[in-house]
């Protein structure tokens, strides 16, 4: 099983931003040194749900520092972009990484984020397809061709030349799709794109991966593209490794609540002022309570928490279901940098050797 580092760190406020960015930068470089397949960046704006917000800018900073790991997005919120800007950003990241870029796209949908960029979140899925379709046409456009004119509900433009710079990978950087439904898995397989899945237990994830493989094989793609798709498809899990199961669950009790509250605010259409306040020392306090069933559902579907053997056992279950590539989310819920780093160390020092020993014995 291969592992990518997934980055979507929450921040309590301005006083937290630098510390969080320093932590994830340090972790990215260490993950590269330790042989992680990629550093995957997500995109969220305005609410503190993601500290760095822009995956292209942060990716451009990290890419030249990564010696073997790919740089990627899981995901770029395509509806928030001008299609030509999107195409340019993808190509530049592909250049900076010497062809080691994978751009996962998805519709997003947070009303707060869409309002900030003058978009309507209710048309996110349709707009995603429009932006991607225009970008694909732009990547194929060159000097001397008739102008490429385009229009979406929020923008219009005309390309007379070419997208600059060119990409290293041809005809464009590797694109992937965040998938939740079986229908989106089938569409991505037919398109010849890797898939990013998450938030499901091993059985459900295994079902989608089998569906993906079968559809991919039946689609008539070239063998090289099929192998590329299988190599870069990945499942996402939040993770925390403790010295023991009991210690791990004790450490994440508060971060789980913090994460759920931050996620609720990020996806709410209501005013933030109605949902948060600050203590005398400036710390954010959320007014929203988290239903017990929401918490339990997230634990069961989205998380891997425990001591090294328990975490390794869960990862073995995903491997047995056919999942060969996992994106692991270590930094979430305002957990302390010390705990996060210790969890990361335990994963590399205690969990990965267990998995390697299991593979060697098969």
Rosetta blueprint (number, residue, H / E / L):
1 X L
2 X E
3 X E
4 X E
5 X E
6 X E
7 X E
8 X L
9 X L
10 X L
11 X L
12 X L
13 X L
14 X H
15 X H
16 X H
17 X H
18 X H
19 X H
20 X H
21 X H
22 X H
23 X H
24 X H
25 X H
26 X H
27 X H
28 X H
29 X H
30 X H
31 X H
32 X H
33 X H
34 X L
35 X L
36 X L
37 X L
38 X E
39 X E
40 X E
41 X E
42 X L
43 X L
44 X L
45 X L
46 X L
47 X L
48 X L
49 X L
50 X L
51 X L
52 X L
53 X L
54 X L
55 X H
56 X H
57 X H
58 X H
59 X H
60 X H
61 X H
62 X H
63 X H
64 X L
65 X L
66 X L
67 X L
68 X L
69 X L
70 X E
71 X E
72 X E
73 X E
74 X E
75 X E
76 X E
77 X E
78 X H
79 X H
80 X H
81 X L
82 X L
83 X H
84 X H
85 X H
86 X H
87 X H
88 X H
89 X H
90 X H
91 X H
92 X H
93 X H
94 X H
95 X H
96 X H
97 X L
98 X L
99 X L
100 X L
101 X E
102 X E
103 X E
104 X E
105 X E
106 X E
107 X L
108 X L
109 X L
110 X L
111 X H
112 X H
113 X H
114 X H
115 X H
116 X H
117 X L
118 X L
119 X L
120 X L
121 X H
122 X H
123 X H
124 X H
125 X H
126 X H
127 X H
128 X H
129 X H
130 X H
131 X H
132 X H
133 X H
134 X H
135 X H
136 X H
137 X H
138 X H
139 X H
140 X L
141 X L
142 X L
143 X L
144 X L
145 X L
146 X L
147 X L
148 X E
149 X E
150 X E
151 X E
152 X E
153 X L
154 X L
155 X E
156 X E
157 X E
158 X E
159 X E
160 X L
161 X L
162 X L
163 X L
164 X L
165 X L
166 X L
167 X L
168 X L
169 X L
170 X L
171 X L
172 X L
173 X L
174 X E
175 X E
176 X E
177 X E
178 X E
179 X L
180 X L
181 X L
182 X H
183 X H
184 X H
185 X H
186 X H
187 X H
188 X H
189 X H
190 X H
191 X H
192 X L
193 X L
194 X E
195 X E
196 X E
197 X E
198 X E
199 X L
200 X L
201 X L
202 X H
203 X H
204 X H
205 X H
206 X H
207 X H
208 X H
209 X H
210 X H
211 X H
212 X H
213 X H
214 X H
215 X H
216 X H
217 X H
218 X H
219 X L
220 X L
221 X L
222 X L
223 X H
224 X H
225 X H
226 X H
227 X H
228 X H
229 X H
230 X H
231 X H
232 X H
233 X L
234 X E
235 X E
236 X E
237 X E
238 X E
239 X E
240 X E
241 X E
242 X E
243 X L
244 X L
245 X H
246 X H
247 X H
248 X H
249 X H
250 X H
251 X H
252 X H
253 X H
254 X H
255 X H
256 X H
257 X H
258 X H
259 X H
260 X H
261 X H
262 X H
263 X H
264 X H
265 X H
266 X H
267 X L
268 X L
269 X L
270 X L
271 X L
272 X H
273 X H
274 X H
275 X L
276 X E
277 X E
278 X E
279 X L
280 X L
281 X L
282 X L
283 X L
284 X E
285 X E
286 X E
287 X L
288 X L
289 X L
290 X L
291 X L
292 X H
293 X H
294 X H
295 X H
296 X H
297 X H
298 X H
299 X H
300 X H
301 X H
302 X H
303 X E
304 X E
305 X E
306 X E
307 X E
308 X H
309 X H
310 X H
311 X H
312 X H
313 X H
314 X H
315 X H
316 X H
317 X H
318 X H
319 X H
320 X H
321 X L
322 X L
323 X L
324 X L
325 X E
326 X E
327 X E
328 X E
329 X E
330 X L
331 X L
332 X L
333 X L
334 X L
335 X L
336 X L
337 X H
338 X H
339 X H
340 X H
341 X H
342 X H
343 X H
344 X H
345 X H
346 X H
347 X H
348 X H
349 X H
350 X H
351 X H
352 X H
353 X H
354 X H
355 X H
356 X H
357 X H
358 X H
359 X H
360 X H
361 X H
362 X L
